[in-house]
Each structure stands twice: as C-alpha cells, then as structure tokens.
C-alpha cells in the first residue's frame, strides 16, 4: 500500500467536504484510482471528471500517471477568467 494526499479546490472541495484527504491505495495505483476514492466519498464529482485537471507534486499530470508513496495530488476544477 502507498499513502497519498488528495487536495481539492473550489467546487470539488465543496463536494468532498474537505480540502485534503489522506488515502491508502495499492502499489501501482494511478491518479485515476485516487480520483475514484474521491468519487466514493462524493459521487456527484462524476460529472466533473472530464473537466477536472490534476497536478502531482505541483506539476500538471495525467489521470493515467502512476502514484508513488507520499505524493500530493491536487484536483483542479475548470476555471475561467480574463
């Protein structure tokens, strides 16, 4: 097992109910697996899956990237501005 911290912001944080969650995942888990853990806690996140961006340890990443012990994963909702 490996331990990672999942951080969420804005609408995602509101749906999860916390800004950070520590989870244990099997070795060789991906960011998509971590997102699945958040979906268990907040099923309404499913509608945001395709528009959510992700960063791993401060660097933009992809949902199929493999996680390592101690990673910090940030789920970033769509945002606009100008």
C-alpha positions as CSV (number, residue, x, y, z in Angstrom):
1,X,0.0,0.0,0.0
2,X,1.0,3.6,-0.5
3,X,-0.2,6.7,1.1
4,X,-1.1,9.9,-0.8
5,X,-2.7,13.2,0.0
6,X,-5.5,14.3,-2.2
7,X,-6.2,18.0,-2.3
8,X,-9.3,19.6,-3.8
9,X,-10.2,23.2,-4.6
10,X,-13.4,25.3,-5.2
11,X,-16.4,23.2,-6.4
12,X,-14.5,19.9,-5.8
13,X,-13.7,20.9,-2.2
14,X,-17.3,21.8,-1.6
15,X,-18.5,18.4,-2.9
16,X,-15.8,16.4,-0.9
17,X,-16.4,18.5,2.2
18,X,-12.6,18.9,2.9
19,X,-9.6,20.5,1.2
20,X,-7.4,17.5,1.9
21,X,-7.8,13.7,2.3
22,X,-5.1,11.2,3.0
23,X,-5.8,7.8,1.4
24,X,-4.1,4.4,1.1
25,X,-4.0,2.9,-2.3
26,X,-2.5,-0.3,-3.7
27,X,1.0,0.0,-5.2
28,X,1.0,0.9,-8.9
29,X,-2.2,2.9,-8.4
30,X,-2.8,5.8,-10.8
31,X,-4.2,9.3,-10.3
32,X,-7.5,7.9,-11.8
33,X,-7.6,5.4,-8.9
34,X,-7.2,8.3,-6.5
35,X,-10.0,10.2,-8.2
36,X,-12.1,7.0,-7.7
37,X,-11.5,7.3,-4.0
38,X,-12.9,10.8,-4.0
39,X,-15.9,9.6,-6.1
40,X,-16.7,7.1,-3.4
41,X,-16.8,9.9,-0.9
42,X,-18.7,12.3,-3.2
43,X,-20.4,10.6,-6.1
44,X,-21.5,14.0,-7.6
45,X,-17.9,14.5,-8.6
46,X,-18.6,12.1,-11.5
47,X,-20.0,15.0,-13.6
48,X,-16.6,16.9,-13.3
49,X,-14.3,14.0,-14.3
50,X,-13.7,15.2,-17.9
51,X,-13.2,18.8,-17.0
52,X,-11.0,18.4,-13.9
53,X,-7.3,18.9,-14.3
54,X,-4.7,17.4,-12.0
55,X,-1.3,18.2,-10.6
56,X,1.0,15.7,-8.9
57,X,3.6,17.3,-6.5
58,X,3.0,20.7,-8.1
59,X,3.4,19.6,-11.7
60,X,0.5,19.1,-14.1
61,X,-0.2,15.4,-14.6
62,X,-2.5,13.0,-16.3
63,X,-5.1,10.7,-14.8
64,X,-3.1,7.6,-16.0
65,X,0.1,8.7,-14.2
66,X,1.3,6.2,-11.6
67,X,1.5,7.4,-8.0
68,X,4.3,6.9,-5.5
69,X,4.4,6.9,-1.7
70,X,3.9,10.4,-0.3
71,X,2.6,12.0,-3.5
72,X,0.4,15.0,-3.2
73,X,-2.3,15.1,-5.8
74,X,-4.3,18.3,-6.5
75,X,-7.6,18.1,-8.3
76,X,-8.3,21.4,-10.1
77,X,-11.8,22.2,-11.3
78,X,-12.4,24.1,-14.5
79,X,-11.9,27.9,-14.1
80,X,-12.3,30.9,-16.2
81,X,-11.2,34.5,-16.1
82,X,-9.8,37.2,-18.1
